[in-house]
Structures are given as C-alpha cells and as structure tokens.
Amino acid sequence: MLPARFKDITAGDILRLVTDKIAEQKTIEFKEKLSIGGREETAEFLADISSFANASGGDIIFGISDERDASGNPTGIPAKIVALQIENASSECNRIEQIVETGLQPRIPVFHVKAIDIPEHGPVIVARIGKSWVAPHMVTYGNRSRFYSRNSSTGKVQLDVQQIGAAFAAQRDVGERLRAWKAGRIAKAVADDGPIALHGSRILFHFVSARALIGEQTFPRIFEQTIWQQHQVYRLMSLSMETERYNADGYLVVSKLTDDGLQSYLQIFRDGSLEYGDSYSLAGGEDISGKELEGKIKRTLVHALALLERLETANPIYTSVTLIAVKGRRLKLPSFGADFRGFSEAFDRDLITSPDVLLQNLSEGQPYPTSLRPVVDSIWQAAGLAATPFLRQDGTWYDPT
C-alpha cells in the first residue's frame, strides 16, 4: 500500500514506484490496463478488488506495466507508466464505484478510487481497498459465487470451502471479543471499579480498534507531547484537566471534582483505544435534555476521532455509548412552540447500551450524523420513541450542538 492517505496520493508517489522499482506486494498491485468492458473482464476486476478486502487491504494502480523476465513472464516490478485511454476520468471512476457497489456481497465498507494525471504520460487510476471487518466478500456479478483472498507469493487466490469457513469464523471472533471487552469495562464502571469512580447518572463512550481486538497493534510510547500540543484531550473532555498519569492500562486523564461530586476521565489504552466516562452531562433533575445529549455524543465523536488519528490508532474503530444509572429519567423533546414542553417515556432500566458502530476510516471525513444514527436512535427507543426527533423528513438532522 502506498505510504500516504488516499486523498494525499500525488503523481510523484506514482512516479517513485517506477523509478525506485517498488515491486508488487500483498498490499499493492500494478495493472497495465483497466479492463471492465465485458462480463468476464468485470468479474475478474471484482475478484481483484474483493481479494484485497478479504486479506489486508491495499492499492491497485491501473496504468503501470510490469517488467518481463527472459521467458516473457511478468516480474511484478514496475517498468513504466502506460497512460490509460479514457475520455472522462471522473466518469470512469464513478463507473468503477458503481460496479464495486453492486457486484460484491456484502458491500465493501472502504473503497476509494481516483484518477491522477502523470505529467508527460497521462492518467492512471488508483483504487484503495480497506481491509474489511465484515469479510468475506463474494463476487456475485455475472451469476458468480466465488470468494478470493491474497498472499504474498501468488497474489490473488480463490478460497476453498475450509478457507471460507475460517473467514466467517474470524469475523464472528472479532465480534465476540468486542462484546466481552466492552461488557467487562461496563461492569467495572457500574461497580465503581473503573479508573475513577463516577457517581449518579453517567455516560460512557468506547472507541475500540478492531485490530487491537485480535492483537495486531501495539501502542507506541507515548503520549504527552503528541497529545498536549494538539489539545485534543482537552477538547474531548470539554473540561479542565486536573491530573494525568500513566496507569496499568496506559494513560489516564482526570478532570477536577466539582462540589456536586461530578467528574470525568479519559482512559487511553496501550493499543490506542479510548474509554471516556462523564458524569457532568447527565447531571441535574429528573429530565435530560435530548438536544444536549445528542450534542454531547456528536462533540465526543468528532474530538475522539481527531485524537485517535493523532495517536495513529489503527482503523477501523468500533464506537458505542452506554448510559448508566438512568432508570426513571426522561428525555426532553424538541420545543416546537413557546408553550410546548414534551418528554419521552422514562427509561425502564439503569443500563442503556447502544449498538456498536464500525467507523472504517478516521481520515476520510466526519461520519456524523449518518454513522451515529443507530447509536442515538437506540437511546431514544429505550425512552419510548422510534427514532431521534431531531431527524428531518429529508434525512438530515437539526444541529443538536
């Protein structure tokens, strides 16, 4: 894979592949032509795309030829830029996106494609496929039903029955590890056995690296210079920091304890995952402002993603929200008139846990509000409503900040 964010890949990066003779690897492949005209060509193209998603992800560059050995076989070493013969690069990229979206099941979560004009040569097309955590993906185009992956020696390989079964088992294993990890963290928070004890109604956020769940990432040594210079922790907690220190799990930041016994903390785990606990946001009387709660969820997500990116936490990220000690409390509805004051039903239990949402890429824009909708809807459902009342008919949200 090219050592750059997809949006930052330039013509210079492509030229360096050729001048430095960077050979094909498990995560990078060169194609002289972009062949998606006929049925068989399109199915083969989708097999290439799915093989990356089912393995470690990677980049395919269309418009680079291979050097050949004495027998005329490709060596995997780039020979030269061979500009693609395409009339409209933007339209071609749109067509590729549509083919990938409709020709694989399930749909690949992370797929980006763009054309790059190489001076004195012409356009090449770069496709980036993220490692998928909902794999395996099957080629369904042209009535095919085949699974592919990749290895470092032969590139694309078709999976047999045993390998397909193992891929599905690996997917289930990630989900089970996430549920077990989160259940343990929530149990500690409920029992006042977390990094610090938060009292009363409180909200707990988790941001967990999927790769960390299977032991693929070790978090680098730390933290202060990277974090404090960017003020990302301060922005995430939205409050002054009282203490910060190393602890058994990684690094802990704690806010000042108020006279009312309210406090918050941020636990940064060694693998780059985050747990943020806050008793300020749900403090007060019987009723909780739905607008302020959704605003808190939005702000926390935005600042947490910025911090996770700064910490170089590996994509993708599972995120979820848990409300603790909220039984009997209600959510205030939006006010549609000067005299209107509405409330939800009361929560019927102390613990409200949202679904886990998978955020595929920290650097490709902010996923709010669409990716967060299962989270906020689940909270409103626990309070008796079908969905957030801040959702407009056109699918956009009233800004809850």
Protein Blocks (a to p, Z undefined) as FASTA:
>chain_A
ZZbdfklpcfklmmmmmmnopacdfkbccdfbdcfkbmmlmmmmmmmmmmmmmmnopadd
ehiacdddfkopaehiafbdcddddfblmlmmmmmmmmmmmmpccddfbacddddddehi
bpcddddddddfkbccddfehhiacdddddfknopadddfklmmmmmmmmmmmmmmmmmm
mmmmmmmmmnopafbdcehjddddddddfklmnopaccdddfklmmmmnommmmmnopac
fbdcddfklpacdddddfkopacdddddfkopacdddfklmgccfbdcfklmmmmmmmmm
mmmmmmmmmnopacddddddddehkghiacddddfbfklccdddddfbfbdcddddddfb
lkgopfbfklmmmmmmmmmmmnopabdfkbcfkopacdfZZ
